[in-house]
Every structure is written in structure tokens, then in C-alpha cells.
Amino acid sequence: MNKEYYVKQVNEKLEGITKTLMLEQLDNYYDICNYVLPKHTYKVGDTVHLKKGTLLHGTYKNIKGLEEIVKCGLISGWFIDGRLSKYPSSVGVWNLKHDHSLNDYINFYSGGTILYSGIYFKGIDTGKNKTAVIPYDEMSHVMDVVNRYDCHMWVMEQTKEARFMPSLVQDRVQIGIIFDGQSKEIKRLLKGDILSKSISDKDVQGFVNPDYLHKFLRERKHKDDFFTDRESAILFGVPANFIEGILVGRKYEKNKKMLTKIKELLPNCYICNLDGKVIAI
């Protein structure tokens, strides 16, 4: 779809500040669609290193999802399928807050997220809670981890990344997309991140599912490891020309035809596996 098609949809569906902000985001998106990423220097066998600000996205449609994103960009549900998600206006990406080696990052997010509720100190209930991520390599002795704090109760679940990215704990998602996040061009799009405070509570309301709005407004100001500061929700989308690499799960890693297909779609990108190693360039 071209820009005029999306502008027409915005003008028909939105109004007021919601329309103004989305049209600005559309301008930013199309202004950077011809940006050319610097060529990567990886060789097969290298460890992938991700810089702070790198953006990642997993697609449950796997190769079909990748084909759609390469062709049309990563576009929000409002404009492609109408699904009523929490943020139908936006695309969800993981936004790295620190430099990571890819293997360490995968180990981190393939674990669990724990809430310690009602922490005691010297036998007194402080009324405070704490959250933390338990990396994959610590899950085998999880009881040692949960006993780090004396608390009324604890609750644990998978991290969000483990569900939506290729991970060490599920094989449903086989494609993770690594977007470069270093250029000033991509940072223009991040001004439209509704999970940040760059858009006011008043102005952001039209972009969020009404059933989730109250919780959203409260929790985006007080993020923890459940409503994480590792996420961004970018208005409209992210263009495909910022894809620098593809992370594949174990099934695709073993499928030579699939790896060839990915390289045909993205000849200038590297492909890496769940060990954090480059397996094709």
C-alpha cells in the first residue's frame, strides 16, 4: 500500500489530535523508507552483539509474516487486519535498554518474571512488592531464587519475550526480526512510542483499546518487569529497510530451504540462531 492509501484511512477513521499525531507519524515513516543501512560486518560463526536501542519483533506467522513485513513494512492492526489488541494503533517491539550479546539476551528473556508480594523485613510486613526476571539458566534451581526474599506470596510467569520471540522454551515462533535502532532516522519514529511519556495522557487515549485504557495510563507511569520498560509501541509501523538481521528458532535453523528463502527475501541481512551465532550472511 502507498502513503495515500494510509492517509485516506487516517482521515476517514480518526479525528482531532489522534489524527494529527498519526499523520505526523506517517510522514516520518515515509520520509525514512529509502534509508540504506550500513552493511554489517558479521561472518558465519560470529557472536551477535546488540546495541542499546536495537528493536526486535517476533512474528507468530513465521515465514509468511516475514514475507508480509518485507513487502509492506511492520504495520499496526488498524491498517492491515483490524484486530482489537491493546494497542491497535501501534506495533510492538522490544527496545533494548542496554548493550547485550544476543545469546545473553535470549538466556535472559527465555526465563520467567516473578512478583514478590508483601515483602517482610526483620519479620515486619513492609507492604512493598518487587519484581524480577529469572534467566533461563537459573530456572532449574528456581526455589533458591524465590527464597531470596521473605514475602507473603510470589507469582511467576513466562516473560513476554519468551512467548512472542523465538526462545529456548517454545517452538511456535520461528522468526524474530532485528531492526537497527541507532540512526537518527529510526529515532524519529520512536517519538511516536505510546509506551513512553513523549505523548501526554490526554493525547494518547485515542490510540489505546478503551477496555485497557485505565490500566494503561496507570501502569505506563510505574513500569516493572510485568508492564516492562523493555517494550515500545510505535504508532503506525516500522519500515522494512531497517531490518538488519533475522533470528530463527531451532526448526528453521535446521531447514536449509527456509534459510535460503529468508536470504532471498533479505539478501543483505544476517541470520542468527538461539545460541546467538551467525549461521548465514
Secondary structure, 3 states (H helix, E strand, C coil): CCHHHHHHHHHHHCCHHHHHHHHHHHHHHHHCCCCCCCCCCCCCCCECEECCCCEEEEECCCHHHHHHHHHHCEECHHHHCCCCCCCCCEEEEEECCCCEEHHHHHHHHCCEEEEEEEEEECCEEEEEEEEEEECHHHHHHHHHHHCCCCEEEEEEEECHHHHHCCCCCCCCCCEEEEECCCCHHHHHHHHHECCCCCCCHHHHHHHCCHHHHHHHHHHCCCCCCCCCCCEEEEECEECHHHEEEEEECHHHHCCHHHHHHHHHHCCCCEEECCCCEEEEC
